[in-house]
Amino acid sequence: MANGRGKKPSQTTIMRLVAASGGHCQFEGCPCNLFKDELTWAEFNNSNVAHIVASSSDGPRGSVESYELSDKYENLMLMCPTHHKEIDNDTETYTVQKLTRMKQEQERRVQELLEGMNYPESEIVILESPIKGKIDVHVDIKQAVEALRSRKKNPASSHPTLIKVDGGYGDYNSSIYWKIVSEKLKTKVDKEIMGHFQYYPELMLSVFPLAPIPLIAKLGELIGDKREVDVFQKTRTPETWCWRAEAGTNAFSTEIIRNETGDAEKTAVILSLTARVSPARVLTVYNAATIYHIVAKSNGVDCIASPEDLKLFWQEYQSVCDQIKNNDHCDNAAVFPAIPVSAAFEIGRRHMHGVHPVLHIYDDDNGFFEALTIGGQ
């Protein structure tokens, strides 16, 4: 101890601090590289080793533990001179608790980046198309990258593949609207995605869709299941594309409804996940003799919160498709979906031509209407 201060940190401790911080200032939001000038790129040491609890009891945030903590790694932060001065001049704002949190968070992020160096690469694919043909949507690229890295993958390119499909001509519920947007989607997928596979046949895809449900299902069909693809689910609160859980958080079951006055050649599938869809409403536009009604135990926008939830939904849905084709011997089914984007994508991506019935996907815009077909010619 000299001049009332505790021991200086050892060279090994300082090296550990530099490594853990990535050589950057640990003050929240400061991007400063402490060993290279931002303007000239000249290499030099501009780092300060700052104490969270001062090395002397009468220093900034000093305490009876000052001497003991003075050389401890957990009590040290790497900082630029400007922010070192700021935290010591304003101890009311920059408390021990706040600085400890800053240090831990910054070191956690550096560790994630270092671990991510060996993650496999996946191309981010973004689908954007106006909801109901009117409401513009936008996928935040930063959130997409964050979600991708949370699954231990890195972006395959510096710019994601953006499939932006503007609204078609005519009314949203008209056949011409859906004919045009379907053609636009196929043209862009052929160019932007299938073109990639000519040069990178093993490329993985990670899909972030914000668009009308039928169009998302169509994207899934166009991409298919012959290559590794994963889809992400947007959460509104908090606003993120990261999965909120790993294990299952929901359950799905099927009710079979027989309509004695219905058309024996018509079968409907109702998907009540984000909201309950009334079978009575469906029968006003599609007089099916049999309705398979898949219901989430917990309805709502967060009904699929994990990859396991998506898997459980698909298993229930696939079972229904098998029953329609193999037991009912029906080659077509009308689908009335109230589902999240991840489920819509999987319906199209994992559809098996000739094994599953052809799907006629309906949408709702002040009444149900047929939008497009999955599995048809």
N, C-alpha and C positions, 0 to 999 in steps of 0.2 A: 504494500500500500504506500502511495506517495501523494503528498499534498492533499490528504484526506480522501483520495479516490481509491476505488477498488482496483483489482488487477486488470491489466490490459488483456484483451482476447489474444490467444495464441495465433500464430500464422496459420496453423491447421484449421482453427475455427473460422478465421477470415476467409480462407479458401473454400471452406464448406458453405459459407454465406454467399460468396460470389457465385458458386455453382448452383445453389438452390434458387437464387434470384434470377439466374440467367444473365447476370451482369447488368441488370436494369434497376432503376430506382424503384423501391418498393412502396413509395407513396401512391395512394390510390389514384389512378388515372394518369400518372406521369409515365410517358413513353421513353424516357431518357435512357439511352445506352451510355453507361458510365465509363466505357473504355474506348469510345470512338466519337470524334466530333461530328455533330449532325450535319454541319455545313461543309467542312473540308475532308471529312472522313479520316482525319489524322488520328492515329492511335495514341492514347494517353490515359492516365488514371485520374478520373474526375470523381471518384467515389468517396463518400464519407461513411464510416461505421457509426451509426446512431444507436443510442441506448433508449430502450423503451422505459425502463426504470433507470434513472440516472446512476452513474457510477459512484456518486457521493450523495449522502442523505439530504444535502441542501441544494442539490441540482434539480433540473426539470423532472418532475414526477419522482423525485427522490423519496426514499422510505428507509425503514430500519433494515430492509433486505438489500439495500444498494450495494454494499460491499460483496455480499455473497453472490449477487446476480451479475456483477460487473463484467465478468468474462464469459458468461454463459451464452451459448448459441441462441437459445430461446428468447433471450433478452436483447438481441441485436438485430438491426435492420440496415440494409445497404441503401443509401440515399444519395441524391444529388445535393450539392451544397445549399441550393435554394430551399428545398423542402426540409432538409435537416434544420436549417435556421428557423423555418416556419413552425415546425412541431415543438421546438424548444422555446419559442417566443409566445406560443399560445397553448399553454398546458390545459386550459379549461376545455378547449375544443378537442385537443389531441390527448386523450386520456390513455392510460395503460391498456384499458379494454379495447379502445378503438384502434390503437396501433398494433396490438396483438392480432386483432382480426385482420387488419390490412396485411400484415406479414404472412399470416397463415393462408389467406386467400390468394395472394400473389404467388406464393410458393406452390400452392396447389395447382394453379393455372400453368405455371412453368413445368411442373411435373407432368401434367396432362399432355402438354405440347411435346415434351421429350418422349413420353411413351408412345405418342401418336406417330412418331417418325416411322415406326414399323407397321402401322395399320395398313391393311389392304385398301386399294383405291376403288371408289365407286363414283360413277358419273351422276351428278345431281340433275334430275329431270323435273322441270316445273311446268305444270299445266295451269294456264289462266284463261278463263272465259267468263263473261258476265253472267251473273245469276239472274234467272228469268229474262235473260237477254238485255238487262238494263243496269244491274248493279255491278259496277266494276270491282274487281278483286285484285289483290297483290300478295304474292308470297315473298316474305322478307328473306333475302338471301343469307343474311347473317344468322337468322334463326335456323335456316335449313342446314347450314354448315355446323352449327352448334348441335343440332339433332343428329346429324350424320356422325359427328365425332363421339357423341354419347353412345353410339352403337359400335364404337371402335373401328371406324372407317375414316378415310381421308377423301376429300374431293379429288376426282381424277383430273380435273382441269381447273384453271383459274376462273373461268366463267361457266356457269351452269348452262345446260341445254334448256332454253325457254321455248315452250310450245304455247304460243299465244293465239287463241282462236277468237276472233271478233264475232259479234252477233251476225246471224244470217239475215236474209231479206224476209219480209213478211212478218206476221205476228209470231210470237214465241211459241204458240200452240199449233202452228201450221206445219204441214208436212214439208213445205218448201224451205222453211227455216232450218229444220233438222237435216234435210238433205244437204243443204249447203254447208252447215257447220261440220257435218260428218265428213264431207269431201275435203274440207279445209284441214280437218284434223288428220286424215289419212295422208294427205299430201305432205304435211309438215312432219309427221312421224316417219314417213319413208325417207325424207330428205335429212332430217336432223338426227334421227336415232338409228334407223336401219343403215344409213350411210356410214355411221361410226363403226358398225359391226363388220363392215368389209375390211377395215384396217385393224380393228381391235375386237376379234371375235369372242374373246374371253372377258370383255368389259362387263362389270357389274353396274346395275342401275339402281338408283334410289329416287323414288318418285314422291313429289310433293304437289298434290292436285288441289286446286280451288276452282271449281267449275260446277255446272249443273250435273246432278248425279248420273243421268244417262250418258253424258259425254265422258265422264270419268270411267264408267264401265266400258265404253267403247275404246278408250285409251288402253285399258287393261287388256282387252281382246287383241288390239293391234300389236301390243308388245309381246303378249303370250307368256307361256311358262317354260319355254325351252332354254332359258338362260336365267342366271341368278338376278332376281329383282326383289327389292323390298319397298314397301310403301309406308309412309308416315302419316300420322293422324294429328291434325291441328287441335289444340286445346285453347279455349277462349280465355279461361281464367285459371292460372296465369297464361298469358299469351305465349305459346310455345309450340314447337313441333316435336319436342322430346316426349317419348312415352312416359306416362306418369307412374307406371308400375311395370314389373316383370311378370308377376304371377297373375292369374285370372282374378278379375274383380266383378265379373258378371256371369250370368247363366242364360241359356237360350233354350226355348222349348217350342214345339209345334202343335197347333190345334188343327185338326182336319174338320172342315165344315162341308156338309153335303147339302146341296140345294136341289130339292126334288123337281123344281120347275125350271132348272137351268139347262143349258145346252150341253148334252153329253160329250160333245167334242171339245168343250172349252174347259181349261183348267187355269186357275189363277194362283199366284203366290203373293201373299202380303208380307212385307217385312216391316214390322213395328219395332224399331230400335230407338231412334231418336224421338219418336212420338207414336202414339197409337193410331193406326189407320182403321177406320170403321169398315167392316165387311159390307155393311149395307150401302155405303157410298160406292164401293167397288162394283157391286151388283147393278147399280144404276147405269153403268157404262159398259160392263162386261158381265154378261149373264152366264157365269161359269157354273157347271154342275158340281165341281169340287174346288174348294179353296184351301190351300195350305197356308196357315197363318203362323209365321215365326215371330215370336215375341221375346223381347229381352226382359229378364226379371226386373231390371232397373232401367226404365226408359229415360232418355235425356241425351243432350249433346255429348256427354261424357260416357256414353254407354260402352264404348270400346276404348279402354284406357291403357291397354297393354298388348303386346304381341300375342300373349296367350288368349286374351279375349277375342282377338281377330281369328285365331285358330279355332276356338270353340264355336264361333259363329259359322265359320266355313264348314266345319264338320256337320253342324245341324243343317245348313243350307244344302250341302252336297247330298246328304241323306234324302232330303226332299226331292232334289233333282233325280236321284236314282229311283225313288218311288214313282215319280211321274212317268219316267221313261220305261221302267221295267215292270211295274205293277199295273199302272193305268194304261200303259202302251200309248201314251200321248206324246206326239212329236213336237208340240208347241205349248208354251205357257206364257201367260201375261203376268208381268211382275210389277207390283205396286210398292215402290220402296220409300221408306222413311228411315234412311240409314246414313251413317257418317261416311266421309270420303274414302277411308281405308277399305271399308266393306264394299263400297261401289267398285273400287278398282279390282278387288279380288274376284268379284262376280264375273267381270269380264276376262281378267287374266287367266283364271283357272277353269274357264268354261271349256269343256271337251266336246268338240264338234263331232256329231254322230253318236256320242255317248249321252250327253245331256240334251234335254229338249231345246229347241230354238227359243230364245227369250225375246219377248216383245216388251221393252222397258217403257213404262208409263211415267209421266211427270204430272205435277199438280200446279195449275195456274188458274185459280178460280174454277177448278174442275179438272178431272183426270183426262189425259189425252195420251195417245201412243206417240212416243218420241222417236225411238229407233230400235233396231233389232241386233241381238247378239247371237251369232252362230248361223245366220241365214246366208243366202248367196250374196 
